């Protein structure tokens, strides 16, 4: 009779292990850089810094002018914040799913 509780315990552990195997660490495979219709252009300008510009295909008034930052991290932080604001605006207008 002691084999039934052991069997139940083994089944429970196996079910938990199976559940863990199907989970991924990265639940969101799309980055803020992958939003269709929003283009982020960033490059280095020698002796000046890093240039970044966000262009929106659906509405050019949402695009940002080219800006120069002292390093790539600052440039990409600006771009990410702008892309997030633009994404929300486009979703509110029904131009982005």
Beta strands, then each sheet from edge to edge (+ up, - down):
strand 1: 38-45
strand 2: 49-56
strand 3: 67-69
sheet 1: 1+ 2- 3+
end
